[in-house]
Amino acid sequence: MTTAVSNRSENQSVVVIGLGNPFRRDDGIGPAFVTALEPQVRPNVNVVAATRDPTVLIAAWADTELAIVVDAAVCQPTSPGRIHRYTTGFPIDVPGAGNTHGMGVSDVLELATVLNRAPQRLVLFAVEAADTSVGHGLSPAVEAAIPKLTASILHEIGALGCPGREAAGRSEWTAGSDRTDTEPRTLDFSEGT
């Protein structure tokens, strides 16, 4: 795993980026997740732990076929550990939803597009946080989501290039369940970094 991408090979087709601050409890889901994922992925998958520095994100996903971003989210009402998957219409684009990180993922994607450095496809996995206060370690509910998140992302990577795989849109599910939830939720990225 890297926090920079200078050692990336020329043939990287997939990057998994874990965003967050491990010193803000559940906001550390991104870095914790990529640490757990790294031993399970193929050599052509670059694994990066990062803050929300736009230059790091753009450098990490430039010229890739698929970029997967994992981040914590604060939702109302909350269901800690619930996983949301977005490929279009990132929640940060919703009026009134904001973050304290400066540029959101959608802002960075827009900038990368203008600079011709955007990935061919971007998938955002947001895990609902229980606690983003100062401290180290994930809450039990968020930590329990890691196996389901891992399976989902390995499936996403495995489906790359498979004919007929439709990945657009939004779905959400609860860790340990395949139940789709249509309950309205306000989603905001955690205030970790």
C-alpha positions, -999 to 999 in steps of 0.1 A, spaced: 0 0 0 12 35 -7 2 70 2 18 82 -30 17 66 -64 52 70 -77 59 33 -77 28 24 -98 35 4 -128 26 15 -163 -1 -12 -165 -23 -3 -135 -59 -8 -146 -75 -6 -111 -68 16 -81 -85 13 -47 -82 44 -27 -91 45 10 -98 80 22 -98 92 57 -80 100 89 -72 70 112 -70 94 142 -107 102 139 -121 68 147 -146 57 120 -132 83 95 -103 58 93 -124 32 75 -107 40 42 -71 34 54 -81 5 76 -99 -11 47 -71 -8 21 -47 -23 46 -70 -53 49 -76 -55 12 -40 -52 -1 -30 -89 4 -61 -101 -15 -58 -82 -47 -40 -89 -80 -7 -72 -88 -23 -49 -113 -45 -33 -85 -29 -3 -69 -39 2 -32 -36 37 -18 -44 52 16 -50 89 13 -64 120 28 -85 142 6 -56 160 -10 -69 165 -46 -34 160 -61 -30 126 -45 -64 115 -57 -58 127 -93 -24 111 -94 -37 78 -80 -66 74 -104 -51 90 -136 -51 67 -166 -68 39 -148 -97 19 -161 -114 17 -127 -110 38 -95 -127 26 -64 -128 51 -35 -138 41 1 -147 67 26 -167 72 58 -200 90 57 -222 105 84 -259 99 77 -292 110 93 -308 88 104 -278 67 110 -271 30 105 -234 25 114 -217 0 91 -242 4 63 -225 5 29 -236 28 1 -223 23 -35 -223 52 -60 -212 54 -96 -231 86 -105 -247 114 -86 -223 113 -57 -241 125 -25 -218 154 -20 -235 169 -51 -268 172 -33 -276 208 -22 -270 211 15 -247 181 17 -212 192 23 -180 183 39 -152 200 59 -124 186 36 -125 214 10 -130 196 -22 -153 165 -23 -147 135 -44 -171 149 -71 -152 182 -72 -119 163 -76 -134 142 -103 -146 173 -121 -111 188 -119 -95 156 -131 -118 155 -161 -108 190 -171 -72 180 -167 -78 148 -187 -67 128 -157 -100 111 -147 -104 74 -145 -125 57 -171 -149 47 -143 -152 57 -107 -171 38 -79 -175 53 -45 -182 31 -15 -193 51 16 -196 34 50 -218 50 76 -198 61 106 -208 58 142 -180 79 157 -157 104 141 -144 119 173 -106 121 180 -92 87 187 -79 56 171 -98 25 161 -131 17 143 -164 13 161 -176 -24 162 -204 -17 136 -180 -1 111 -153 -28 116 -179 -55 111 -186 -40 76 -151 -47 64 -158 -83 52 -189 -73 32 -171 -42 18 -141 -65 8 -164 -90 -9 -182 -62 -28 -150 -45 -40 -134 -78 -50 -165 -85 -70 -163 -50 -85 -127 -56 -95 -135 -91 -108 -164 -78 -129 -141 -54 -147 -144 -60 -184 -172 -86 -181 -197 -80 -209 -232 -71 -198 -221 -59 -163 -241 -27 -156 -224 -8 -129 -241 26 -131 -264 39 -105 -267 37 -67 -274 9 -44 -270 5 -7 -271 -25 17 -264 -34 53 -233 -53 61 -241 -90 63 -273 -86 43 -281 -82 6 -313 -63 14 -317 -32 -6 -328 -2 15 -348 26 -1 -353 46 31 -345 83 25 -312 93 41 -291 124 42 -255 114 35 -225 136 43 -189 127 44 -173 125 78 -154 154 93 -122 135 98 -94 153 81 
